[in-house]
């Protein structure tokens, strides 16, 4: 079997690069064993503002201009709804936070994303005496549906291999990649935290941060917006809400923990005044980097071996942007943004 690219990993990074290849009419196969699926734990929000500090997400406008058409195209391919426009309301804990918000709205960079109107609270289930600020141009990608349906799509196309990748069987000679009877011009590793076991790129500073979400049922709440307080509360329909997420820099397992569940429940109780029931919990390791920028580029010796990783907590926004950066670098020789280029870690 001969293709242009082999992609290892089918999370948000792998899907983003596969779709970039499909649009460029390049052939590819995807190898994935679902062992590292932090994308399944992602809430899927695309939110252009860091709500803790009221500052812009890195390259937010540029990312959204690429990501929104990208997901619209995916909806057509998969014949599934995955992009849901969703208001985000930031709960103010004090008058000081209100003032910080309205000061941020004067920033020209944030102007497209922050409403200048105070949103008052009329929901008896929410404790928000100081009201909310509304984030504009936000939404949510249903990552559960995206990941499941995209794998099904690849299987129907005959280009998906559900197996663990064996690095010992990868050969790169005379600019040709070969792996288990597949030959390709390039291979791109999109393995998430699994990169730690990759002999070609395990020197990169991928830290990995465990995140956990719980799912709660709240019959009395009845909101159709995402609420950001001490945690995010995201409506899933039928009185069900996702709550998250936690951050753990020590535990590198995918197992949900009682401690994280209790932490999230306690935080919900600080602003939710009605009863709720925990009905689910998920955990995964986010591929995070110490400088909070993705890992994109090519191996310094094997020029047809590449990496696309480190999307962190905002994979749905940043994935299509960095996939395009890597593709243009490989195929056109375009320079990578130096902030994401893995050469920044080569002394």
JORAUR-V684663 format. One record per residue. N is the residue number from 1. PHI is phi in radians with two decimals (999 if undefined). Layout:
# JORAUR-V684663
N|PHI / N|PHI
This chain:
# JORAUR-V684663
1|999 / 2|-2.10 / 3|-2.38 / 4|-1.32 / 5|-2.41 / 6|-1.88 / 7|-1.96 / 8|-1.88 / 9|1.96 / 10|-2.28 / 11|-1.57 / 12|-1.11 / 13|-1.15 / 14|-1.10 / 15|-1.11 / 16|-1.06 / 17|-1.30 / 18|-1.06 / 19|-1.20 / 20|-1.08 / 21|-1.17 / 22|-1.06 / 23|-1.14 / 24|-1.59 / 25|1.07 / 26|-1.76 / 27|-1.49 / 28|-2.81 / 29|-2.23 / 30|-2.15 / 31|-2.01 / 32|-2.76 / 33|-2.08 / 34|1.09 / 35|-1.38 / 36|-2.17 / 37|-2.17 / 38|-1.06 / 39|-1.08 / 40|-1.23 / 41|-1.65 / 42|-1.16 / 43|-1.24 / 44|1.45 / 45|-1.26 / 46|-1.95 / 47|-2.32 / 48|-1.37 / 49|-2.21 / 50|-1.41 / 51|-1.41 / 52|-1.30 / 53|-1.99 / 54|0.98 / 55|-2.31 / 56|-1.32 / 57|-1.11 / 58|-0.92 / 59|0.95 / 60|-1.02 / 61|-1.09 / 62|-1.13 / 63|-1.12 / 64|-1.14 / 65|-1.09 / 66|-1.57 / 67|-1.22 / 68|-1.12 / 69|-1.13 / 70|-1.04 / 71|-1.29 / 72|-1.12 / 73|-1.12 / 74|-1.11 / 75|-1.06 / 76|-1.19 / 77|-1.15 / 78|-1.51 / 79|0.98 / 80|-2.41 / 81|-1.39 / 82|-2.26 / 83|-1.82 / 84|-2.06 / 85|-1.17 / 86|-2.55 / 87|-1.16 / 88|-2.02 / 89|-1.88 / 90|-1.64 / 91|-1.24 / 92|-1.54 / 93|-1.60 / 94|-2.88 / 95|-1.10 / 96|-1.06 / 97|-1.19 / 98|-0.98 / 99|-1.09 / 100|-1.09 / 101|-1.08 / 102|-1.22 / 103|-1.16 / 104|-1.15 / 105|-1.16 / 106|-1.39 / 107|-1.33 / 108|-1.00 / 109|-1.20 / 110|-1.59 / 111|-0.91 / 112|-1.23 / 113|-2.00 / 114|-2.08 / 115|-1.26 / 116|-1.58 / 117|-1.79 / 118|-1.28 / 119|-1.71 / 120|-1.45 / 121|-1.66 / 122|-2.10 / 123|-1.72 / 124|-1.19 / 125|-1.45 / 126|-1.95 / 127|-1.57 / 128|-2.61 / 129|-1.15 / 130|-1.76 / 131|1.38 / 132|-2.37 / 133|-1.89 / 134|-1.78 / 135|-1.55 / 136|-1.67 / 137|1.03 / 138|-1.92 / 139|-3.09 / 140|-2.51 / 141|-1.68 / 142|-1.32 / 143|-1.20 / 144|-1.05 / 145|-1.16 / 146|-1.01 / 147|-1.14 / 148|-1.16 / 149|-1.26 / 150|-1.24 / 151|-1.08 / 152|-1.07 / 153|-1.07 / 154|-1.14 / 155|-1.09 / 156|-1.11 / 157|-1.42 / 158|1.30 / 159|-2.17 / 160|-2.05 / 161|-2.10 / 162|-1.54 / 163|-2.82 / 164|-1.30 / 165|-1.49 / 166|-1.84 / 167|-1.08 / 168|-1.14 / 169|-1.68 / 170|-1.59 / 171|-2.19 / 172|-2.29 / 173|-2.34 / 174|0.90 / 175|1.16 / 176|-2.11 / 177|-1.61 / 178|-2.31 / 179|-2.71 / 180|0.85 / 181|1.49 / 182|-1.81 / 183|-1.97 / 184|-2.66 / 185|-1.39 / 186|-2.54 / 187|-2.27 / 188|-2.15 / 189|-1.62 / 190|-2.19 / 191|-1.64 / 192|1.08 / 193|-1.14 / 194|-1.06 / 195|-1.02 / 196|-1.07 / 197|-1.71 / 198|-1.50 / 199|-1.15 / 200|-1.50 / 201|-2.33 / 202|-1.29 / 203|-1.41 / 204|-1.28 / 205|-1.42 / 206|-1.51 / 207|-1.42 / 208|1.44 / 209|-2.24 / 210|-1.27 / 211|-2.21 / 212|-2.25 / 213|-2.13 / 214|-2.05 / 215|-2.00 / 216|-2.18 / 217|-1.92 / 218|-2.31 / 219|-1.06 / 220|-1.58 / 221|-1.27 / 222|0.95 / 223|-2.08 / 224|-2.06 / 225|-2.29 / 226|-1.51 / 227|-1.87 / 228|-1.89 / 229|-2.19 / 230|-1.23 / 231|-2.46 / 232|-1.47 / 233|-2.15 / 234|-2.13 / 235|-1.23 / 236|-1.96 / 237|1.71 / 238|1.02 / 239|1.16 / 240|-1.87 / 241|-2.38 / 242|-1.53 / 243|-2.27 / 244|3.14 / 245|-2.23 / 246|-1.59 / 247|-2.32 / 248|-2.30 / 249|-1.65 / 250|-1.84 / 251|-1.31 / 252|-1.95 / 253|-1.77 / 254|-1.65 / 255|-1.53 / 256|-1.09 / 257|-2.14 / 258|-1.13 / 259|-1.09 / 260|-1.17 / 261|-1.04 / 262|-1.14 / 263|-1.08 / 264|-1.19 / 265|-1.07 / 266|-1.10 / 267|-1.22 / 268|-1.07 / 269|-1.17 / 270|-1.30 / 271|-2.33 / 272|-1.80 / 273|-1.83 / 274|-2.00 / 275|-1.30 / 276|-2.59 / 277|-2.21 / 278|-1.39 / 279|-2.08 / 280|-2.94 / 281|-2.73 / 282|-2.37 / 283|-2.47 / 284|-2.90 / 285|-1.80 / 286|-1.31 / 287|-1.42 / 288|-1.87 / 289|-2.15 / 290|-1.06 / 291|-1.70 / 292|1.07 / 293|-2.20 / 294|-1.12 / 295|-1.92 / 296|-2.36 / 297|2.66 / 298|-2.11 / 299|-1.07 / 300|-1.24 / 301|-1.85 / 302|-1.72 / 303|-1.27 / 304|-1.82 / 305|-1.96 / 306|-2.26 / 307|-2.32 / 308|-2.44 / 309|-2.72 / 310|1.21 / 311|-1.27 / 312|1.14 / 313|-1.61 / 314|-2.15 / 315|-1.08 / 316|-1.16 / 317|-1.43 / 318|-1.50 / 319|-0.97 / 320|-1.07 / 321|-1.13 / 322|-1.26 / 323|-1.09 / 324|-1.13 / 325|-1.04 / 326|-1.17 / 327|-1.05 / 328|-1.15 / 329|-1.19 / 330|-1.23 / 331|-1.51 / 332|-1.97 / 333|1.30 / 334|-1.19 / 335|-1.24 / 336|-1.32 / 337|-1.00 / 338|-1.04 / 339|-1.28 / 340|-1.96 / 341|-1.16 / 342|-1.12 / 343|-1.10 / 344|-1.17 / 345|-1.82 / 346|-1.77 / 347|-1.42
